[in-house]
Amino acid sequence: MSHKFLLLIPVFAILSIKGFGQCCSAGNPLGSNGINDGLPVKEWQFMTSYRHSLSKQYYHKDHEVDVPLVEKSYYDYQSLSIGYGILKWMNINAEIGYFYNKTQILEPGQATDEIRAKGIGDLAVNLRFLPVKSLRKYSQLIVSGGVRIPVGAFDEQIDGVTVPVSLQPSSGALKINTSFYYSTPVISPDFSINSFALYEYSNTIEEGYFIYQYGDYFQFSGGMQYNVKKLLSFLLNLKYEFRGKDQRENEMVVESSGSHLILVSPQITYNFKRGWSTMLLSDLPVYKFVHGEQLTNSYAVQLSLYKRIIFINPFKN
Amino acid sequence: MGNAVICSIQRGIYIAILFICFFGCQKENLNTNADPSDKLALDSLVATKKHIVTWEEITVKAYARGENLKYEWYTNHGSMVALDSVTVLYWACPTCEGLNVIECTVSNEFGSISDTVMIQVDPDHVP
């Protein structure tokens, strides 16, 4: 396992979990595993991740407020992603996942205890480019562009009643994103710093009476990573997330939408033999500012397992 | 004697014709009154309030006619849970402020029919 490989694992932590304030759910995963260290041509990368995200605090501006009815919201999500090295400077990655549950727990005494949905989420497809293979030894600059396609369930019902949009497994919106990532070692090859920026634009959803556009999303992060004997690595990122205000029909601005978040994201990666790796990472909000009143993310944790494979043609000498 | 018999026969024919006309027409009237909507009709959708504030709960009830009815409920903004087969509980969080639609679709083997009710959701308070 090369240093170069270890250096790029941070991208995973940056891209993999997105929790933002909204009405009554724990948000959706971003839908991209983020690993992009320039897969060699014809090399495959398979990954599965399990995520749990909890939201239980309603915020108004930067402080917590009490609201009736809703106690908390959470989801459990498993994703499968596949990457392939098309060219030396370009690879493609696709990810899709399944929500085992996307749940809203109501306060005791309500007509029901919870509202729950499950199903397939959005499909994410990304192309990653390495315009400059290596600026210095082990440095990486990666440019990525992708799309999220709402192929999943958006009409889940309980007893004939459609569950709220924010609890539907699919976001319902076609989204495009672009990102830049740079990492370089400092002091020693085992210690590196990185920075990352991501912008995502959401198309307007037009599903029957539901006409809605999620606000623009921007993320910037910086972090550091320390590798121990090429087998273990520790990463710490500080993230800033901005989400613009949403819009309803007739371009009506949703006042209780949009947020500024600062999060700390620790991550541990262990590289087994034969190309297997596992990662444990988390997103922990340390500052939250929301417009109006919104349910905010309390934490998200993710466990991943992945492997790289080159399929060898047995009939080829 | 002969005329009396003929008159009786004529009278009987007239009565028969009247009888046929009466019941025939009556049967026709019955057919006219058999409104197809009796097999499937959604008469009204009634909300306890149409102007609410965030987190305020209301119920919406569907009044429908027909057999083997199946109800489906949808809203573009807000939350709903079923209270019984014809009634839902509705509320909206701050993100769902605005003029929202609640739609009920009733269906059976004869087809489906929908109706909507609009609910205005305003802020609970000005922070």
Contacts between the chains, C-beta under 8 A, distances in Angstrom:
chain1	res1	chain2	res2	distance
A	22	B	95	6.3
A	23	B	93	4.7
A	23	B	94	7.5
A	23	B	95	3.6
A	23	B	96	6.3
A	24	B	79	6.7
A	24	B	93	5.5
A	24	B	95	7.7
A	60	B	127	5.6
A	61	B	127	7.9
A	67	B	55	6.5
A	67	B	93	7.6
A	68	B	55	5.0
A	69	B	55	5.8
A	69	B	57	7.8
A	69	B	91	6.2
A	70	B	93	7.2
A	104	B	79	7.8
A	110	B	81	7.8
A	111	B	81	5.1
A	111	B	83	5.9
A	111	B	89	5.0
A	112	B	81	4.7
A	115	B	79	6.7
A	115	B	81	6.6
A	157	B	72	7.1
A	158	B	81	7.3
A	158	B	82	7.3
A	159	B	81	7.9
A	159	B	82	4.1
A	160	B	70	7.1
A	160	B	71	5.3
A	160	B	72	4.9
A	160	B	73	6.1
A	160	B	82	6.4
A	161	B	72	7.8
A	161	B	73	4.4
A	161	B	80	4.9
A	161	B	81	6.3
A	161	B	82	5.0
A	161	B	88	5.8
A	162	B	72	7.6
A	162	B	73	6.5
A	162	B	74	4.5
A	162	B	75	7.0
A	162	B	80	7.4
A	164	B	78	7.0
A	164	B	79	4.9
A	165	B	76	7.8
A	165	B	77	7.5
A	166	B	95	7.8
A	208	B	74	7.4
A	208	B	76	7.2
A	208	B	103	8.0
A	209	B	74	7.7
A	209	B	76	4.1
A	209	B	101	4.4
A	209	B	103	6.9
A	209	B	116	7.9
A	210	B	76	4.3
A	210	B	77	7.7
A	211	B	76	7.9
A	246	B	95	7.7
A	248	B	77	7.6
A	248	B	98	5.9
A	252	B	98	6.4
A	254	B	95	6.0
A	254	B	97	7.5
A	254	B	98	7.8
A	255	B	94	7.6
A	255	B	97	7.0
A	256	B	93	7.6
A	256	B	94	3.7
A	256	B	95	4.6
A	256	B	97	6.8
A	257	B	95	5.9
A	292	B	94	5.0
A	292	B	95	7.4
A	292	B	127	7.9
A	293	B	54	8.0
A	293	B	93	7.6
A	293	B	94	4.3
A	293	B	127	7.6
A	294	B	94	7.2
A	294	B	95	6.7
A	295	B	93	7.8
